[in-house]
């Protein structure tokens, strides 16, 4: 038996746009599940996703480096140390391409429309995005900005570069954050979640494996940063499951990345080293504060959905439903 009870701020029914290829009455991570587990197909999907994670930044970054070279700059992607506005923008655009790429891979390998990656309604629920921004955004912003207010060495940025990086950050970093969410908390989470017979086992596997892989991709060796990454990715996956879509995860990721870059720009930090150095000793105990904040926000989402359960997909003529 299902219920249509909704928490008063977190979830709203919305208008579903699901086609016949999206199964009705399943949780977000089980949309790709079927009679067969299709593990080989899932591995191919993950390989294609990771290929996009490598190829897009490499191709676009090297193309941007050719332009930088004409201005006497050598960005990190070609072995230099000049973190330029163009290299910054190219990195954001390249990772943002994971959004359409993930949709394309899902459509190609599973025959499920890419729009279903948005949520169980196959649309991006801007109302949920906005409410979560109002509820979580201020505290999330303060916690992460305070962590950046430590003594740093300034880099010799020109005024023009600072303005250009500021504009690129505001316009493109939310796209970069969304691309990573659609790739990892969207496609990868669903692929791994479809490999088990049990929805609960698929949930555990999807959350843990996607979080471990994405933490490993970031190449951190500092224990504080590793713990931070793993808890953050795990929390975002659980929130995606409970809310039935990527809206809250995209918001939290975008606020984190955008304002981290903005603070670094305001403080004239060397963005190249600041964004790439995750070696042992770089992290600090303060990293446990935003880590704990992720746990708190995840718990709040769980509490708000304690009666309705995770939102389920609806049929073509139904509203999204909640699990028993």
C-alpha positions in Angstrom: 0.0 0.0 0.0 1.3 3.4 -0.9 0.7 6.9 0.6 0.7 10.3 -1.0 1.6 12.2 2.2 4.3 14.8 1.6 6.6 16.6 3.9 5.6 20.3 4.0 8.7 21.8 2.4 10.9 19.1 0.9 8.8 17.2 -1.7 5.9 18.1 -4.0 4.2 15.7 -6.4 5.1 17.6 -9.6 4.0 16.6 -13.0 5.5 13.4 -14.2 6.8 13.2 -17.8 7.8 9.5 -17.8 7.4 7.4 -20.9 6.7 3.7 -21.1 10.4 2.8 -20.8 10.6 4.2 -17.3 9.2 1.6 -14.9 6.4 2.7 -12.5 6.6 2.4 -8.7 10.4 2.1 -8.3 13.0 4.1 -6.4 15.4 6.4 -8.3 18.3 4.0 -8.3 16.2 1.1 -9.6 15.0 2.7 -12.9 17.5 0.7 -14.9 16.9 -2.6 -13.0 15.2 -5.4 -15.0 14.8 -9.2 -15.1 18.5 -9.5 -16.1 21.2 -7.7 -14.1 23.2 -6.7 -17.3 26.4 -6.3 -15.4 28.5 -6.2 -18.6 26.4 -3.4 -20.0 26.7 -1.6 -16.7 30.4 -1.9 -16.7 30.5 -0.5 -20.2 28.3 2.4 -19.0 30.7 3.2 -16.2 33.7 2.9 -18.5 32.1 5.3 -20.9 31.3 7.7 -18.1 34.9 7.6 -16.8 36.2 8.0 -20.3 34.2 11.2 -20.6 35.6 12.4 -17.3 39.1 12.0 -18.8 38.6 12.8 -22.5 36.5 15.9 -22.2 38.9 17.8 -19.9 41.9 16.6 -21.9 40.6 17.6 -25.3 39.0 20.9 -24.3 41.9 21.8 -21.9 44.6 21.2 -24.6 42.6 23.2 -27.1 42.4 26.1 -24.6 46.1 25.7 -23.8 46.9 26.4 -27.5 45.2 29.8 -27.1 46.9 30.4 -23.8 50.3 29.6 -25.5 49.7 32.4 -27.9 49.6 34.8 -24.9 52.7 33.3 -23.4 50.9 31.2 -20.7 51.5 27.5 -20.0 48.6 26.0 -18.0 48.9 22.9 -15.9 47.4 20.5 -18.4 50.5 20.9 -20.6 52.9 20.8 -17.7 52.9 24.5 -16.8 51.9 26.4 -13.7 49.8 29.2 -15.2 46.2 28.7 -14.0 44.5 31.0 -16.5 40.9 32.1 -16.8 40.7 30.1 -20.1 42.0 26.9 -18.4 39.5 27.5 -15.6 36.6 27.9 -18.0 37.6 25.0 -20.1 37.7 22.7 -17.1 34.2 23.8 -16.0 32.8 23.3 -19.5 34.4 19.9 -19.9 33.0 18.5 -16.7 29.6 20.1 -17.5 29.5 17.9 -20.6 29.1 14.9 -18.4 25.5 15.9 -18.0 24.4 15.3 -21.6 27.0 12.5 -22.0 25.4 10.6 -19.1 22.0 11.0 -20.6 23.2 9.8 -23.9 24.9 6.7 -22.4 21.8 5.8 -20.5 19.6 6.2 -23.6 22.1 4.2 -25.8 22.7 1.3 -23.5 19.4 1.0 -21.7 16.8 2.6 -23.9 15.7 4.9 -21.1 15.2 8.6 -21.9 18.1 10.8 -20.6 15.6 13.1 -19.0 14.8 10.5 -16.4 18.1 11.2 -14.8 16.7 14.5 -13.5 14.3 12.8 -11.1 11.5 10.2 -10.8 9.3 12.6 -12.7 11.7 12.9 -15.6 12.0 16.6 -15.1 14.2 18.9 -13.0 12.1 20.1 -10.1 13.1 23.7 -9.7 10.6 24.1 -6.8 12.5 21.5 -4.8 15.9 23.0 -5.9 14.8 26.5 -4.7 13.4 25.3 -1.3 16.5 23.3 -0.5 18.6 26.3 -1.4 16.7 28.4 1.1 16.8 25.8 3.8 20.3 24.4 3.5 22.1 27.1 1.4 23.0 29.7 4.1 24.4 27.3 6.7 26.2 25.3 4.0 27.8 28.4 2.6 29.0 29.7 5.9 30.5 26.4 7.0 32.5 26.1 3.8 33.5 29.7 3.5 34.9 29.8 7.1 37.1 26.9 6.2 38.7 28.9 3.5 39.6 31.8 5.8 43.0 30.6 6.8 46.4 32.2 6.1 47.4 31.7 2.5 50.0 32.8 0.1 48.8 35.2 -2.6 49.4 34.6 -6.3 50.3 37.4 -8.6 46.9 37.7 -10.4 46.2 40.6 -12.7 43.0 42.5 -12.2 41.8 41.3 -15.7 42.4 37.6 -14.8 40.6 38.0 -11.5 37.5 39.5 -13.1 37.6 36.8 -15.9 37.8 33.9 -13.4 35.0 35.5 -11.3 32.7 35.6 -14.3 33.7 32.1 -15.4 33.1 30.8 -11.9 29.6 32.3 -11.5 28.5 31.2 -15.0 30.1 27.8 -15.4 30.9 26.2 -12.0 27.2 25.3 -11.4 27.3 23.5 -14.8 30.4 21.7 -13.8 28.8 20.6 -10.5 25.7 19.4 -12.2 27.7 17.4 -14.7 29.5 15.5 -12.0 26.2 14.8 -10.2 24.4 13.5 -13.3 27.4 11.3 -14.0 28.0 9.9 -10.5 24.8 10.3 -8.4 22.8 9.8 -11.6 24.1 7.3 -14.1 26.7 5.5 -12.0 24.3 5.2 -9.0 21.6 3.8 -11.2 23.8 1.4 -13.0 25.3 -0.2 -9.8 21.9 0.0 -8.1 20.4 -2.2 -10.9 22.9 -5.1 -10.4 21.1 -6.7 -7.4 17.8 -8.5 -7.1 17.0 -6.6 -3.9 16.3 -2.8 -4.1 17.9 -2.4 -0.6 21.1 -4.3 -1.6 21.2 -2.2 -4.8 20.9 1.0 -2.7 23.8 0.0 -0.5 26.0 -1.1 -3.4 25.1 2.0 -5.4 25.9 4.4 -2.6 29.1 2.8 -1.4 30.6 1.9 -4.8 29.9 5.2 -6.5 31.2 7.1 -3.4 34.4 5.0 -3.2 35.1 5.4 -6.9 34.5 9.1 -7.0 36.6 9.6 -3.9 39.4 7.6 -5.6 39.1 9.7 -8.8 39.9 12.8 -6.8 43.3 11.3 -5.9 43.4 12.6 -2.3 45.9 11.1 0.2 45.2 13.3 3.1 42.9 11.5 5.7 40.8 14.6 6.4 40.1 15.2 2.7 39.4 11.5 2.1 36.9 11.4 4.9 35.3 14.6 3.7 35.0 13.4 0.1 33.6 10.0 1.1 31.0 11.4 3.5 30.0 14.1 1.1 29.5 11.8 -1.9 27.7 9.3 0.3 25.4 11.9 1.7 24.5 13.3 -1.7 23.7 9.7 -2.9 21.4 9.1 0.0 19.7 12.5 -0.5 19.2 11.6 -4.1 17.6 8.4 -3.2 15.3 9.9 -0.6 14.2 12.9 -2.7 13.9 10.8 -5.9 16.2 13.1 -7.9 19.3 15.1 -8.3 18.1 18.6 -7.5 19.3 18.9 -3.9 22.6 17.2 -4.7 23.2 19.6 -7.6 22.4 22.5 -5.3 24.8 21.5 -2.5 27.6 20.6 -5.0 27.1 23.9 -6.9 27.1 26.1 -3.8 30.2 24.3 -2.5 32.3 24.6 -5.6 31.1 28.1 -6.7 31.7 29.8 -3.5 35.0 27.9 -2.8 36.3 29.3 -6.1 34.9 32.8 -5.4 36.5 32.9 -2.0 39.8 31.7 -3.5 39.6 34.4 -6.1 38.9 37.1 -3.6 41.9 36.0 -1.5 44.1 35.8 -4.7 44.9 32.2 -4.0 46.8 30.1 -6.6 43.8 28.2 -7.9 46.0 25.6 -9.7 47.6 24.3 -6.5 44.6 25.0 -4.3 42.3 22.8 -6.5 44.8 20.0 -7.3 46.8 19.6 -4.1 45.1 16.9 -2.0 48.3 15.4 -0.6 48.8 14.3 3.0 49.1 17.2 5.3 47.0 19.6 3.2 43.8 18.9 5.1 43.0 20.2 8.6 40.7 19.2 11.5 38.3 21.9 10.4 37.4 19.7 7.5 35.4 17.6 10.0 33.0 20.6 10.4 31.6 20.5 6.8 31.8 16.7 7.0 29.5 16.7 10.0 27.2 19.3 8.3 26.7 16.8 5.4 25.6 14.2 8.0 23.2 16.7 9.5 21.6 17.7 6.2 21.3 14.0 5.2 19.6 13.3 8.5 17.2 16.2 8.0 16.2 14.9 4.5 15.7 11.4 5.9 13.6 12.8 8.8 11.4 14.8 6.4 10.8 11.7 4.3 10.4 9.3 7.3 6.6 8.9 6.7 6.5 9.0 2.9 9.7 7.1 2.2 11.8 7.7 -0.9 9.8 9.1 -3.8 8.9 6.5 -6.5 8.4 6.8 -10.2 4.9 7.2 -11.4 3.1 5.8 -14.4 2.4 8.0 -17.4 -0.9 9.2 -15.9 0.0 9.1 -12.2 1.7 11.4 -9.7 5.0 10.3 -8.2 4.4 8.0 -5.3 6.2 7.2 -2.1 7.3 3.8 -0.9 5.2 2.2 1.9 
